[in-house]
């Protein structure tokens, strides 16, 4: 994505290497799926050993970081759609 004068810096930083709306949606959905994975399931399912092996995260740090990132990407997508800034 090329920086234009009317694109805010917070939007440009989110999508600086993404040129299409489809690419932005893939980024948002993959970040959302990773956010779900970051929930510390191993703290709540202590009796199932497979949960501890599959979900390695056992604290809230990653989830607390990923939620604002997904919201930021989503708000950037809304701004780009609202201002019709996607390259044709």
N, C-alpha and C positions, 0 to 999 in steps of 0.2 A: 504494500500500500504506500502510495506516495503522499507525503504530508502536504495538505492543502491549508490555506489560511483559515478557512472556516471550521476545520476539524479541531476540536479541543485536544489538548495534549493527553488527557486521560483516555480518550478513545483511540488516539493514534498509538499509544503505548500498548494497548491491549491487542490491537489488530495490525501492528506494524508489518508483520510478515504474512498476513492473510489478505487475499485480494477478492474473495468471493463470499457471498452470504452462506453458501453451503459449507465452506471451510470454517467459517465462524460458528455455525451450528454444530459441526463436528467437534470443534474445540470445546464448546459449552457442554455438549452431551458427554464427552469423555471426562471433562472435569467434574460433572455431576455424578457420574458413575464412580469415579475415584473418591468423591466426597462420601458417597454411601459406603464404600469400602473402608473409609477412615473411621467409621463409627467403631468404638472399642467393644465389639461383640464378645471378645474373650473375657471381659470383665463380668459379663452377665450369664454366659453359658460356660460355667466353670467345670461342669461334669462331663461335657462332651469334648473329647480330646481332638477330634477333627476340626472343631471350631478354632481351637488354639493354633493348630497347624495351618489352617487356611487364612485366618485373620490374624496377622502378626502384630497388629497395632494394639497396644494395651493401655493407651492413655488418650487424653482428649486433645493433645497438641495439634495433630494434623487436621482433625475435624474443625477446630476453631480457626485454623488458617484457611482451609479450603472453602468454607461457606462464604466469606466475603469475596473470595476470588470468583466464585461462580456468579454471585450477585453482580460483581463488577463487569464480568463478561456479558451478562445478560443486559445490563443497563447500556453497555456500549453497543450491543446489537440493536437495541431499541432506538438509540440515538442515530445510528447509521440508517436504519429503516425509515425513521421519521424524517430525516433530512435528505433522503435519497442519495446517499454518498457512495453506493456500491458501484464499482466499475462495470461497464457493460461489456 
